[in-house]
Amino acid sequence: MSLIRSKQRVADHGEVFTPAWMVEAMLDLVKSETERIDSRFLEPACGDGNFLVRILQRKMAAVELKYGKSEFEKRHFALLGVMCCYGIELLEDNMAECRANMLEVFSEYLNLEEEDDLYRAAFYVLSQNLVHGDALTMRTNLDQPMTFAEWGYLGKGKFQRRDFRFDALAQMSGLSQEGSLFGHLGKHEIFDPVKDYPPATVSELASFTDSIMPNETL
């Protein structure tokens, strides 16, 4: 893979892709976290997903190791692995590729077709977790404050979602050194969700794809 797409993109956006060997070496520095299904990763300049794709592959391997004998648990914990991957990307074509690349990893692991509810649910999750915008300004391409969905698996096929503003998350990470960016939720009054959602099943999450803008449909 070429480390640049064009000299003009390098000049305009500083776009250079990290080689695969370096991705592996960097992820190995936090190896135990990359192999934990529910550990959360945020890549603030995710490109086409060379870090996030590899993280998701490691998570799928962890799902197989722990839940491979139960089809129900495997499918739901694999979706949780997707839910715990977050990215921000300035360039629209990179963002589209990142979403497609991650969806491919997930769907190939579970042998899904595009019409499957689980495929559609993952598509919806990625449309929320991978944000088109500028990590430095913490605003989307539409100049709105960035929000991220914090997902949790409640068991028995139900998922919980709460949305948080990125600027609040960043402020919280500066106030506390404990855990990851999303760790220890609810310890400070400043760290309140901007929206809570009722628990949802895979089929309910899949139905939300109908509300996505036309240029983001399946």
Rosetta constraint file for C-alpha pairs under 8 A:
AtomPair CA 1 CA 19 HARMONIC 7.75 0.50
AtomPair CA 2 CA 17 HARMONIC 7.78 0.50
AtomPair CA 3 CA 16 HARMONIC 5.51 0.50
AtomPair CA 3 CA 17 HARMONIC 4.71 0.50
AtomPair CA 3 CA 18 HARMONIC 6.75 0.50
AtomPair CA 3 CA 19 HARMONIC 6.90 0.50
AtomPair CA 4 CA 9 HARMONIC 7.94 0.50
AtomPair CA 4 CA 10 HARMONIC 7.11 0.50
AtomPair CA 4 CA 15 HARMONIC 6.75 0.50
AtomPair CA 4 CA 16 HARMONIC 5.16 0.50
AtomPair CA 4 CA 17 HARMONIC 6.29 0.50
AtomPair CA 5 CA 9 HARMONIC 6.93 0.50
AtomPair CA 5 CA 10 HARMONIC 7.99 0.50
AtomPair CA 6 CA 10 HARMONIC 6.55 0.50
AtomPair CA 7 CA 11 HARMONIC 6.17 0.50
AtomPair CA 8 CA 12 HARMONIC 5.98 0.50
AtomPair CA 9 CA 13 HARMONIC 5.57 0.50
AtomPair CA 9 CA 14 HARMONIC 6.72 0.50
AtomPair CA 9 CA 15 HARMONIC 5.99 0.50
AtomPair CA 10 CA 14 HARMONIC 4.26 0.50
AtomPair CA 10 CA 15 HARMONIC 4.68 0.50
AtomPair CA 10 CA 16 HARMONIC 6.62 0.50
AtomPair CA 11 CA 15 HARMONIC 7.89 0.50
AtomPair CA 17 CA 47 HARMONIC 7.39 0.50
AtomPair CA 17 CA 50 HARMONIC 7.97 0.50
AtomPair CA 18 CA 22 HARMONIC 6.58 0.50
AtomPair CA 18 CA 23 HARMONIC 6.54 0.50
AtomPair CA 18 CA 50 HARMONIC 7.41 0.50
AtomPair CA 19 CA 23 HARMONIC 6.38 0.50
AtomPair CA 20 CA 24 HARMONIC 6.30 0.50
AtomPair CA 20 CA 50 HARMONIC 7.36 0.50
AtomPair CA 21 CA 25 HARMONIC 6.26 0.50
AtomPair CA 22 CA 26 HARMONIC 6.06 0.50
AtomPair CA 23 CA 27 HARMONIC 6.14 0.50
AtomPair CA 23 CA 50 HARMONIC 7.39 0.50
AtomPair CA 23 CA 51 HARMONIC 6.14 0.50
AtomPair CA 24 CA 28 HARMONIC 6.04 0.50
AtomPair CA 24 CA 54 HARMONIC 7.93 0.50
AtomPair CA 25 CA 29 HARMONIC 6.74 0.50
AtomPair CA 26 CA 30 HARMONIC 7.52 0.50
AtomPair CA 27 CA 31 HARMONIC 5.87 0.50
AtomPair CA 27 CA 34 HARMONIC 6.90 0.50
AtomPair CA 27 CA 55 HARMONIC 7.79 0.50
AtomPair CA 30 CA 34 HARMONIC 6.45 0.50
AtomPair CA 31 CA 35 HARMONIC 6.37 0.50
AtomPair CA 32 CA 36 HARMONIC 6.44 0.50
AtomPair CA 33 CA 39 HARMONIC 5.97 0.50
AtomPair CA 34 CA 39 HARMONIC 7.07 0.50
AtomPair CA 34 CA 55 HARMONIC 5.84 0.50
AtomPair CA 34 CA 58 HARMONIC 6.26 0.50
AtomPair CA 34 CA 59 HARMONIC 6.63 0.50
AtomPair CA 35 CA 55 HARMONIC 7.95 0.50
AtomPair CA 35 CA 58 HARMONIC 5.52 0.50
AtomPair CA 35 CA 59 HARMONIC 5.38 0.50
AtomPair CA 35 CA 61 HARMONIC 7.68 0.50
AtomPair CA 35 CA 62 HARMONIC 5.75 0.50
AtomPair CA 36 CA 59 HARMONIC 6.39 0.50
AtomPair CA 36 CA 62 HARMONIC 6.73 0.50
AtomPair CA 37 CA 59 HARMONIC 5.22 0.50
AtomPair CA 37 CA 60 HARMONIC 7.77 0.50
AtomPair CA 37 CA 62 HARMONIC 6.49 0.50
AtomPair CA 37 CA 63 HARMONIC 6.79 0.50
AtomPair CA 37 CA 77 HARMONIC 7.36 0.50
AtomPair CA 37 CA 78 HARMONIC 7.87 0.50
AtomPair CA 37 CA 80 HARMONIC 7.12 0.50
AtomPair CA 37 CA 81 HARMONIC 5.17 0.50
AtomPair CA 37 CA 84 HARMONIC 7.80 0.50
AtomPair CA 38 CA 80 HARMONIC 6.78 0.50
AtomPair CA 38 CA 81 HARMONIC 6.17 0.50
AtomPair CA 38 CA 84 HARMONIC 6.10 0.50
AtomPair CA 39 CA 84 HARMONIC 6.36 0.50
AtomPair CA 40 CA 84 HARMONIC 4.57 0.50
AtomPair CA 40 CA 85 HARMONIC 5.88 0.50
AtomPair CA 40 CA 86 HARMONIC 7.55 0.50
AtomPair CA 40 CA 180 HARMONIC 7.33 0.50
AtomPair CA 40 CA 181 HARMONIC 7.93 0.50
AtomPair CA 40 CA 182 HARMONIC 7.26 0.50
AtomPair CA 41 CA 52 HARMONIC 7.99 0.50
AtomPair CA 41 CA 84 HARMONIC 6.48 0.50
AtomPair CA 41 CA 85 HARMONIC 5.20 0.50
AtomPair CA 41 CA 86 HARMONIC 5.91 0.50
AtomPair CA 42 CA 85 HARMONIC 6.36 0.50
AtomPair CA 42 CA 86 HARMONIC 4.52 0.50
AtomPair CA 42 CA 87 HARMONIC 5.37 0.50
AtomPair CA 42 CA 88 HARMONIC 7.87 0.50
AtomPair CA 43 CA 51 HARMONIC 7.62 0.50
AtomPair CA 43 CA 52 HARMONIC 7.25 0.50
AtomPair CA 43 CA 86 HARMONIC 6.30 0.50
AtomPair CA 43 CA 87 HARMONIC 4.67 0.50
AtomPair CA 43 CA 88 HARMONIC 6.38 0.50
AtomPair CA 44 CA 87 HARMONIC 5.67 0.50
AtomPair CA 44 CA 88 HARMONIC 4.76 0.50
AtomPair CA 44 CA 89 HARMONIC 6.81 0.50
AtomPair CA 44 CA 135 HARMONIC 5.70 0.50
AtomPair CA 45 CA 87 HARMONIC 6.91 0.50
AtomPair CA 45 CA 88 HARMONIC 5.47 0.50
AtomPair CA 45 CA 89 HARMONIC 5.10 0.50
AtomPair CA 45 CA 90 HARMONIC 7.35 0.50
AtomPair CA 45 CA 135 HARMONIC 7.29 0.50
AtomPair CA 46 CA 50 HARMONIC 7.40 0.50
AtomPair CA 46 CA 51 HARMONIC 7.13 0.50
AtomPair CA 46 CA 52 HARMONIC 7.23 0.50
AtomPair CA 46 CA 87 HARMONIC 5.50 0.50
AtomPair CA 46 CA 88 HARMONIC 5.86 0.50
AtomPair CA 46 CA 89 HARMONIC 5.55 0.50
AtomPair CA 46 CA 95 HARMONIC 7.81 0.50
AtomPair CA 46 CA 98 HARMONIC 7.54 0.50
AtomPair CA 47 CA 89 HARMONIC 5.99 0.50
AtomPair CA 47 CA 91 HARMONIC 7.73 0.50
AtomPair CA 47 CA 94 HARMONIC 5.13 0.50
AtomPair CA 47 CA 95 HARMONIC 6.55 0.50
AtomPair CA 47 CA 98 HARMONIC 6.73 0.50
AtomPair CA 48 CA 94 HARMONIC 4.69 0.50
AtomPair CA 48 CA 95 HARMONIC 6.16 0.50
AtomPair CA 48 CA 96 HARMONIC 7.63 0.50
AtomPair CA 48 CA 97 HARMONIC 5.14 0.50
AtomPair CA 48 CA 98 HARMONIC 4.07 0.50
AtomPair CA 48 CA 99 HARMONIC 7.84 0.50
AtomPair CA 48 CA 101 HARMONIC 7.50 0.50
AtomPair CA 49 CA 53 HARMONIC 5.39 0.50
AtomPair CA 49 CA 97 HARMONIC 7.54 0.50
AtomPair CA 49 CA 98 HARMONIC 4.59 0.50
AtomPair CA 49 CA 99 HARMONIC 7.78 0.50
AtomPair CA 49 CA 101 HARMONIC 7.01 0.50
AtomPair CA 49 CA 102 HARMONIC 7.35 0.50
AtomPair CA 50 CA 54 HARMONIC 6.40 0.50
AtomPair CA 51 CA 55 HARMONIC 6.21 0.50
AtomPair CA 52 CA 56 HARMONIC 6.04 0.50
AtomPair CA 52 CA 85 HARMONIC 6.74 0.50
AtomPair CA 52 CA 86 HARMONIC 7.82 0.50
AtomPair CA 52 CA 87 HARMONIC 7.74 0.50
AtomPair CA 52 CA 102 HARMONIC 7.47 0.50
AtomPair CA 53 CA 57 HARMONIC 6.19 0.50
AtomPair CA 53 CA 98 HARMONIC 7.90 0.50
AtomPair CA 53 CA 101 HARMONIC 6.80 0.50
AtomPair CA 53 CA 102 HARMONIC 5.47 0.50
AtomPair CA 53 CA 105 HARMONIC 7.24 0.50
AtomPair CA 54 CA 58 HARMONIC 6.30 0.50
AtomPair CA 55 CA 59 HARMONIC 6.27 0.50
AtomPair CA 55 CA 85 HARMONIC 7.96 0.50
AtomPair CA 56 CA 60 HARMONIC 6.14 0.50
AtomPair CA 56 CA 81 HARMONIC 6.74 0.50
AtomPair CA 56 CA 82 HARMONIC 6.70 0.50
AtomPair CA 56 CA 85 HARMONIC 7.36 0.50
AtomPair CA 56 CA 102 HARMONIC 7.25 0.50
AtomPair CA 56 CA 105 HARMONIC 7.41 0.50
AtomPair CA 56 CA 106 HARMONIC 7.85 0.50
AtomPair CA 57 CA 61 HARMONIC 6.29 0.50
AtomPair CA 57 CA 105 HARMONIC 6.72 0.50
AtomPair CA 58 CA 62 HARMONIC 6.33 0.50
AtomPair CA 59 CA 63 HARMONIC 6.23 0.50
AtomPair CA 59 CA 78 HARMONIC 7.63 0.50
AtomPair CA 59 CA 81 HARMONIC 5.91 0.50
AtomPair CA 60 CA 64 HARMONIC 6.22 0.50
AtomPair CA 60 CA 78 HARMONIC 6.13 0.50
AtomPair CA 60 CA 81 HARMONIC 7.09 0.50
AtomPair CA 60 CA 106 HARMONIC 7.62 0.50
AtomPair CA 60 CA 109 HARMONIC 7.22 0.50
AtomPair CA 61 CA 65 HARMONIC 6.22 0.50
AtomPair CA 62 CA 66 HARMONIC 6.17 0.50
AtomPair CA 63 CA 67 HARMONIC 5.45 0.50
AtomPair CA 63 CA 68 HARMONIC 6.58 0.50
AtomPair CA 63 CA 74 HARMONIC 6.20 0.50
AtomPair CA 63 CA 77 HARMONIC 6.50 0.50
AtomPair CA 63 CA 78 HARMONIC 6.14 0.50
AtomPair CA 64 CA 68 HARMONIC 4.19 0.50
AtomPair CA 64 CA 69 HARMONIC 7.94 0.50
AtomPair CA 64 CA 74 HARMONIC 6.85 0.50
AtomPair CA 67 CA 71 HARMONIC 7.68 0.50
AtomPair CA 67 CA 73 HARMONIC 5.95 0.50
AtomPair CA 67 CA 74 HARMONIC 5.04 0.50
AtomPair CA 67 CA 77 HARMONIC 7.92 0.50
AtomPair CA 68 CA 73 HARMONIC 8.00 0.50
AtomPair CA 68 CA 74 HARMONIC 5.76 0.50
AtomPair CA 69 CA 74 HARMONIC 7.69 0.50
AtomPair CA 70 CA 74 HARMONIC 5.87 0.50
AtomPair CA 71 CA 75 HARMONIC 6.09 0.50
AtomPair CA 72 CA 76 HARMONIC 6.42 0.50
AtomPair CA 73 CA 77 HARMONIC 5.88 0.50
AtomPair CA 74 CA 78 HARMONIC 5.87 0.50
AtomPair CA 75 CA 79 HARMONIC 6.41 0.50
AtomPair CA 75 CA 110 HARMONIC 7.11 0.50
AtomPair CA 75 CA 118 HARMONIC 7.86 0.50
AtomPair CA 76 CA 80 HARMONIC 6.35 0.50
AtomPair CA 76 CA 157 HARMONIC 6.60 0.50
AtomPair CA 77 CA 81 HARMONIC 6.25 0.50
AtomPair CA 77 CA 153 HARMONIC 7.88 0.50
AtomPair CA 78 CA 82 HARMONIC 6.64 0.50
AtomPair CA 78 CA 106 HARMONIC 7.44 0.50
AtomPair CA 79 CA 83 HARMONIC 6.23 0.50
AtomPair CA 79 CA 106 HARMONIC 7.96 0.50
AtomPair CA 79 CA 118 HARMONIC 7.81 0.50
AtomPair CA 79 CA 122 HARMONIC 6.50 0.50
AtomPair CA 80 CA 84 HARMONIC 6.35 0.50
AtomPair CA 80 CA 151 HARMONIC 7.60 0.50
AtomPair CA 80 CA 152 HARMONIC 7.27 0.50
AtomPair CA 80 CA 153 HARMONIC 6.67 0.50
AtomPair CA 81 CA 85 HARMONIC 7.04 0.50
AtomPair CA 82 CA 106 HARMONIC 7.63 0.50
AtomPair CA 82 CA 122 HARMONIC 7.01 0.50
AtomPair CA 82 CA 125 HARMONIC 7.52 0.50
AtomPair CA 82 CA 126 HARMONIC 7.47 0.50
AtomPair CA 83 CA 122 HARMONIC 7.99 0.50
AtomPair CA 83 CA 125 HARMONIC 6.32 0.50
AtomPair CA 83 CA 126 HARMONIC 7.52 0.50
AtomPair CA 83 CA 129 HARMONIC 7.28 0.50
AtomPair CA 83 CA 150 HARMONIC 7.91 0.50
AtomPair CA 83 CA 151 HARMONIC 6.09 0.50
AtomPair CA 84 CA 150 HARMONIC 7.91 0.50
AtomPair CA 84 CA 151 HARMONIC 7.22 0.50
AtomPair CA 85 CA 129 HARMONIC 6.95 0.50
AtomPair CA 86 CA 129 HARMONIC 4.93 0.50
AtomPair CA 86 CA 130 HARMONIC 5.55 0.50
AtomPair CA 87 CA 129 HARMONIC 6.45 0.50
AtomPair CA 87 CA 130 HARMONIC 4.58 0.50
AtomPair CA 87 CA 131 HARMONIC 6.14 0.50
AtomPair CA 88 CA 95 HARMONIC 7.96 0.50
AtomPair CA 88 CA 130 HARMONIC 5.78 0.50
AtomPair CA 88 CA 131 HARMONIC 4.79 0.50
AtomPair CA 88 CA 132 HARMONIC 5.91 0.50
AtomPair CA 88 CA 133 HARMONIC 6.20 0.50
AtomPair CA 88 CA 134 HARMONIC 6.96 0.50
AtomPair CA 88 CA 135 HARMONIC 6.29 0.50
AtomPair CA 89 CA 94 HARMONIC 7.04 0.50
AtomPair CA 89 CA 95 HARMONIC 5.84 0.50
AtomPair CA 89 CA 130 HARMONIC 7.67 0.50
AtomPair CA 89 CA 131 HARMONIC 6.44 0.50
AtomPair CA 89 CA 132 HARMONIC 5.19 0.50
AtomPair CA 89 CA 133 HARMONIC 5.68 0.50
AtomPair CA 89 CA 134 HARMONIC 6.65 0.50
AtomPair CA 89 CA 135 HARMONIC 7.60 0.50
AtomPair CA 90 CA 95 HARMONIC 7.74 0.50
AtomPair CA 90 CA 132 HARMONIC 5.80 0.50
AtomPair CA 90 CA 133 HARMONIC 4.83 0.50
AtomPair CA 90 CA 134 HARMONIC 5.36 0.50
AtomPair CA 90 CA 135 HARMONIC 7.95 0.50
AtomPair CA 90 CA 141 HARMONIC 7.57 0.50
AtomPair CA 91 CA 95 HARMONIC 6.40 0.50
AtomPair CA 91 CA 132 HARMONIC 7.19 0.50
AtomPair CA 91 CA 133 HARMONIC 7.80 0.50
AtomPair CA 92 CA 96 HARMONIC 6.28 0.50
AtomPair CA 92 CA 132 HARMONIC 6.55 0.50
AtomPair CA 93 CA 97 HARMONIC 6.29 0.50
AtomPair CA 94 CA 98 HARMONIC 6.06 0.50
AtomPair CA 95 CA 99 HARMONIC 6.27 0.50
AtomPair CA 95 CA 130 HARMONIC 7.28 0.50
AtomPair CA 95 CA 131 HARMONIC 7.68 0.50
AtomPair CA 95 CA 132 HARMONIC 6.45 0.50
AtomPair CA 96 CA 100 HARMONIC 6.24 0.50
AtomPair CA 97 CA 101 HARMONIC 5.91 0.50
AtomPair CA 98 CA 102 HARMONIC 6.17 0.50
AtomPair CA 99 CA 103 HARMONIC 6.09 0.50
AtomPair CA 99 CA 123 HARMONIC 7.89 0.50
AtomPair CA 99 CA 126 HARMONIC 6.21 0.50
AtomPair CA 99 CA 127 HARMONIC 7.42 0.50
AtomPair CA 99 CA 130 HARMONIC 7.11 0.50
AtomPair CA 100 CA 104 HARMONIC 6.10 0.50
AtomPair CA 101 CA 105 HARMONIC 6.50 0.50
AtomPair CA 102 CA 106 HARMONIC 6.40 0.50
AtomPair CA 103 CA 107 HARMONIC 5.98 0.50
AtomPair CA 103 CA 119 HARMONIC 7.77 0.50
AtomPair CA 103 CA 122 HARMONIC 6.96 0.50
AtomPair CA 103 CA 123 HARMONIC 6.71 0.50
AtomPair CA 103 CA 126 HARMONIC 7.86 0.50
AtomPair CA 104 CA 108 HARMONIC 5.87 0.50
AtomPair CA 105 CA 109 HARMONIC 6.22 0.50
AtomPair CA 106 CA 110 HARMONIC 6.53 0.50
AtomPair CA 106 CA 122 HARMONIC 7.99 0.50
AtomPair CA 107 CA 111 HARMONIC 5.51 0.50
AtomPair CA 107 CA 112 HARMONIC 4.86 0.50
AtomPair CA 107 CA 113 HARMONIC 7.31 0.50
AtomPair CA 107 CA 119 HARMONIC 6.44 0.50
AtomPair CA 108 CA 112 HARMONIC 6.56 0.50
AtomPair CA 112 CA 116 HARMONIC 6.36 0.50
AtomPair CA 112 CA 118 HARMONIC 7.63 0.50
AtomPair CA 112 CA 119 HARMONIC 6.30 0.50
AtomPair CA 113 CA 119 HARMONIC 6.86 0.50
AtomPair CA 114 CA 119 HARMONIC 5.82 0.50
AtomPair CA 114 CA 120 HARMONIC 6.85 0.50
AtomPair CA 114 CA 218 HARMONIC 7.65 0.50
AtomPair CA 115 CA 119 HARMONIC 6.98 0.50
AtomPair CA 115 CA 120 HARMONIC 6.92 0.50
AtomPair CA 116 CA 120 HARMONIC 6.36 0.50
AtomPair CA 117 CA 121 HARMONIC 5.97 0.50
AtomPair CA 117 CA 202 HARMONIC 6.53 0.50
AtomPair CA 117 CA 203 HARMONIC 5.51 0.50
AtomPair CA 117 CA 206 HARMONIC 5.36 0.50
AtomPair CA 118 CA 122 HARMONIC 6.18 0.50
AtomPair CA 118 CA 202 HARMONIC 6.08 0.50
AtomPair CA 118 CA 203 HARMONIC 7.29 0.50
AtomPair CA 118 CA 206 HARMONIC 6.85 0.50
AtomPair CA 119 CA 123 HARMONIC 6.19 0.50
AtomPair CA 119 CA 206 HARMONIC 7.72 0.50
AtomPair CA 120 CA 124 HARMONIC 6.24 0.50
AtomPair CA 120 CA 205 HARMONIC 7.71 0.50
AtomPair CA 120 CA 206 HARMONIC 4.72 0.50
AtomPair CA 120 CA 207 HARMONIC 7.76 0.50
AtomPair CA 120 CA 209 HARMONIC 6.72 0.50
AtomPair CA 121 CA 125 HARMONIC 6.23 0.50
AtomPair CA 121 CA 202 HARMONIC 5.97 0.50
AtomPair CA 121 CA 203 HARMONIC 7.13 0.50
AtomPair CA 121 CA 204 HARMONIC 7.97 0.50
AtomPair CA 121 CA 205 HARMONIC 4.97 0.50
AtomPair CA 121 CA 206 HARMONIC 3.99 0.50
AtomPair CA 121 CA 207 HARMONIC 7.64 0.50
AtomPair CA 121 CA 208 HARMONIC 7.84 0.50
AtomPair CA 121 CA 209 HARMONIC 7.52 0.50
AtomPair CA 122 CA 126 HARMONIC 6.11 0.50
AtomPair CA 122 CA 206 HARMONIC 7.69 0.50
AtomPair CA 123 CA 127 HARMONIC 6.23 0.50
AtomPair CA 123 CA 206 HARMONIC 7.94 0.50
AtomPair CA 123 CA 209 HARMONIC 7.42 0.50
AtomPair CA 123 CA 218 HARMONIC 7.88 0.50
AtomPair CA 124 CA 128 HARMONIC 6.55 0.50
AtomPair CA 124 CA 205 HARMONIC 6.96 0.50
AtomPair CA 124 CA 206 HARMONIC 6.73 0.50
AtomPair CA 124 CA 208 HARMONIC 6.69 0.50
AtomPair CA 124 CA 209 HARMONIC 5.53 0.50
AtomPair CA 125 CA 129 HARMONIC 6.06 0.50
AtomPair CA 125 CA 205 HARMONIC 7.99 0.50
AtomPair CA 126 CA 130 HARMONIC 5.60 0.50
AtomPair CA 127 CA 131 HARMONIC 7.37 0.50
AtomPair CA 127 CA 216 HARMONIC 7.93 0.50
AtomPair CA 128 CA 148 HARMONIC 7.13 0.50
AtomPair CA 128 CA 149 HARMONIC 6.83 0.50
AtomPair CA 129 CA 148 HARMONIC 6.31 0.50
AtomPair CA 129 CA 149 HARMONIC 6.57 0.50
AtomPair CA 131 CA 140 HARMONIC 7.04 0.50
AtomPair CA 131 CA 146 HARMONIC 7.76 0.50
AtomPair CA 132 CA 140 HARMONIC 5.83 0.50
AtomPair CA 132 CA 141 HARMONIC 5.82 0.50
AtomPair CA 133 CA 138 HARMONIC 7.41 0.50
AtomPair CA 133 CA 139 HARMONIC 5.86 0.50
AtomPair CA 133 CA 140 HARMONIC 3.89 0.50
AtomPair CA 133 CA 141 HARMONIC 4.54 0.50
AtomPair CA 133 CA 142 HARMONIC 7.87 0.50
AtomPair CA 133 CA 146 HARMONIC 7.95 0.50
AtomPair CA 134 CA 138 HARMONIC 5.75 0.50
AtomPair CA 134 CA 139 HARMONIC 5.78 0.50
AtomPair CA 134 CA 140 HARMONIC 6.26 0.50
AtomPair CA 134 CA 141 HARMONIC 7.24 0.50
AtomPair CA 135 CA 139 HARMONIC 7.04 0.50
AtomPair CA 138 CA 145 HARMONIC 6.25 0.50
AtomPair CA 138 CA 146 HARMONIC 5.68 0.50
AtomPair CA 138 CA 166 HARMONIC 6.51 0.50
AtomPair CA 138 CA 167 HARMONIC 6.48 0.50
AtomPair CA 139 CA 143 HARMONIC 5.31 0.50
AtomPair CA 139 CA 144 HARMONIC 5.19 0.50
AtomPair CA 139 CA 145 HARMONIC 4.54 0.50
AtomPair CA 139 CA 146 HARMONIC 5.05 0.50
AtomPair CA 140 CA 144 HARMONIC 5.21 0.50
AtomPair CA 140 CA 145 HARMONIC 6.33 0.50
AtomPair CA 140 CA 146 HARMONIC 5.71 0.50
AtomPair CA 145 CA 165 HARMONIC 7.00 0.50
AtomPair CA 145 CA 166 HARMONIC 7.50 0.50
AtomPair CA 145 CA 167 HARMONIC 7.90 0.50
AtomPair CA 146 CA 165 HARMONIC 5.84 0.50
AtomPair CA 146 CA 166 HARMONIC 5.43 0.50
AtomPair CA 146 CA 167 HARMONIC 7.57 0.50
AtomPair CA 147 CA 163 HARMONIC 6.29 0.50
AtomPair CA 147 CA 164 HARMONIC 5.31 0.50
AtomPair CA 147 CA 165 HARMONIC 4.17 0.50
AtomPair CA 147 CA 166 HARMONIC 5.29 0.50
AtomPair CA 148 CA 163 HARMONIC 5.48 0.50
AtomPair CA 148 CA 164 HARMONIC 5.37 0.50
AtomPair CA 148 CA 165 HARMONIC 6.30 0.50
AtomPair CA 148 CA 166 HARMONIC 6.48 0.50
AtomPair CA 149 CA 161 HARMONIC 6.20 0.50
AtomPair CA 149 CA 162 HARMONIC 5.59 0.50
AtomPair CA 149 CA 163 HARMONIC 4.36 0.50
AtomPair CA 149 CA 164 HARMONIC 6.42 0.50
AtomPair CA 150 CA 161 HARMONIC 5.59 0.50
AtomPair CA 150 CA 162 HARMONIC 5.16 0.50
AtomPair CA 150 CA 163 HARMONIC 5.96 0.50
AtomPair CA 150 CA 164 HARMONIC 7.33 0.50
AtomPair CA 150 CA 182 HARMONIC 7.83 0.50
AtomPair CA 151 CA 159 HARMONIC 6.81 0.50
AtomPair CA 151 CA 160 HARMONIC 5.60 0.50
AtomPair CA 151 CA 161 HARMONIC 4.63 0.50
AtomPair CA 151 CA 162 HARMONIC 6.66 0.50
AtomPair CA 152 CA 159 HARMONIC 5.63 0.50
AtomPair CA 152 CA 160 HARMONIC 5.07 0.50
AtomPair CA 152 CA 161 HARMONIC 6.54 0.50
AtomPair CA 153 CA 157 HARMONIC 7.72 0.50
AtomPair CA 153 CA 158 HARMONIC 6.24 0.50
AtomPair CA 153 CA 159 HARMONIC 4.57 0.50
AtomPair CA 153 CA 160 HARMONIC 6.30 0.50
AtomPair CA 154 CA 158 HARMONIC 5.45 0.50
AtomPair CA 154 CA 159 HARMONIC 5.57 0.50
AtomPair CA 154 CA 160 HARMONIC 6.74 0.50
AtomPair CA 155 CA 159 HARMONIC 7.50 0.50
AtomPair CA 157 CA 201 HARMONIC 5.78 0.50
AtomPair CA 157 CA 202 HARMONIC 7.08 0.50
AtomPair CA 158 CA 199 HARMONIC 5.87 0.50
AtomPair CA 158 CA 200 HARMONIC 5.34 0.50
AtomPair CA 158 CA 201 HARMONIC 4.82 0.50
AtomPair CA 158 CA 202 HARMONIC 7.45 0.50
AtomPair CA 159 CA 199 HARMONIC 5.34 0.50
AtomPair CA 159 CA 200 HARMONIC 5.26 0.50
AtomPair CA 159 CA 201 HARMONIC 6.29 0.50
AtomPair CA 159 CA 202 HARMONIC 7.99 0.50
AtomPair CA 160 CA 197 HARMONIC 6.80 0.50
AtomPair CA 160 CA 198 HARMONIC 6.65 0.50
AtomPair CA 160 CA 199 HARMONIC 4.71 0.50
AtomPair CA 160 CA 200 HARMONIC 6.55 0.50
AtomPair CA 161 CA 196 HARMONIC 6.39 0.50
AtomPair CA 161 CA 197 HARMONIC 5.49 0.50
AtomPair CA 161 CA 198 HARMONIC 7.44 0.50
AtomPair CA 161 CA 199 HARMONIC 7.20 0.50
AtomPair CA 162 CA 193 HARMONIC 6.06 0.50
AtomPair CA 162 CA 194 HARMONIC 7.63 0.50
AtomPair CA 162 CA 195 HARMONIC 5.82 0.50
AtomPair CA 162 CA 196 HARMONIC 4.63 0.50
AtomPair CA 162 CA 197 HARMONIC 6.17 0.50
AtomPair CA 163 CA 193 HARMONIC 5.36 0.50
AtomPair CA 163 CA 194 HARMONIC 5.62 0.50
AtomPair CA 163 CA 195 HARMONIC 5.21 0.50
AtomPair CA 163 CA 196 HARMONIC 6.57 0.50
AtomPair CA 164 CA 168 HARMONIC 7.16 0.50
AtomPair CA 164 CA 169 HARMONIC 7.08 0.50
AtomPair CA 164 CA 192 HARMONIC 7.14 0.50
AtomPair CA 164 CA 193 HARMONIC 4.77 0.50
AtomPair CA 164 CA 194 HARMONIC 5.53 0.50
AtomPair CA 164 CA 195 HARMONIC 7.37 0.50
AtomPair CA 165 CA 169 HARMONIC 6.44 0.50
AtomPair CA 165 CA 193 HARMONIC 7.55 0.50
AtomPair CA 165 CA 194 HARMONIC 6.94 0.50
AtomPair CA 166 CA 170 HARMONIC 6.12 0.50
AtomPair CA 167 CA 171 HARMONIC 6.12 0.50
AtomPair CA 168 CA 172 HARMONIC 6.09 0.50
AtomPair CA 168 CA 190 HARMONIC 7.52 0.50
AtomPair CA 168 CA 191 HARMONIC 6.55 0.50
AtomPair CA 169 CA 173 HARMONIC 6.23 0.50
AtomPair CA 169 CA 181 HARMONIC 6.75 0.50
AtomPair CA 169 CA 182 HARMONIC 7.26 0.50
AtomPair CA 169 CA 191 HARMONIC 7.34 0.50
AtomPair CA 170 CA 174 HARMONIC 6.46 0.50
AtomPair CA 170 CA 181 HARMONIC 7.60 0.50
AtomPair CA 171 CA 175 HARMONIC 6.48 0.50
AtomPair CA 172 CA 176 HARMONIC 6.25 0.50
AtomPair CA 172 CA 181 HARMONIC 7.83 0.50
AtomPair CA 172 CA 190 HARMONIC 7.87 0.50
AtomPair CA 172 CA 191 HARMONIC 6.90 0.50
AtomPair CA 173 CA 177 HARMONIC 6.49 0.50
AtomPair CA 173 CA 180 HARMONIC 7.97 0.50
AtomPair CA 173 CA 181 HARMONIC 5.79 0.50
AtomPair CA 178 CA 183 HARMONIC 7.15 0.50
AtomPair CA 178 CA 184 HARMONIC 7.51 0.50
AtomPair CA 179 CA 183 HARMONIC 5.20 0.50
AtomPair CA 179 CA 184 HARMONIC 7.18 0.50
AtomPair CA 185 CA 191 HARMONIC 7.22 0.50
AtomPair CA 186 CA 191 HARMONIC 6.21 0.50
AtomPair CA 186 CA 192 HARMONIC 6.97 0.50
AtomPair CA 187 CA 191 HARMONIC 7.53 0.50
AtomPair CA 200 CA 204 HARMONIC 5.73 0.50
AtomPair CA 200 CA 205 HARMONIC 6.41 0.50
AtomPair CA 201 CA 205 HARMONIC 6.26 0.50
AtomPair CA 202 CA 206 HARMONIC 6.07 0.50
AtomPair CA 203 CA 207 HARMONIC 6.27 0.50
AtomPair CA 204 CA 208 HARMONIC 6.87 0.50
AtomPair CA 205 CA 209 HARMONIC 7.59 0.50
AtomPair CA 208 CA 212 HARMONIC 7.31 0.50
AtomPair CA 209 CA 217 HARMONIC 7.21 0.50
AtomPair CA 210 CA 217 HARMONIC 7.91 0.50
AtomPair CA 212 CA 216 HARMONIC 6.25 0.50
AtomPair CA 212 CA 217 HARMONIC 6.42 0.50
AtomPair CA 213 CA 217 HARMONIC 6.71 0.50
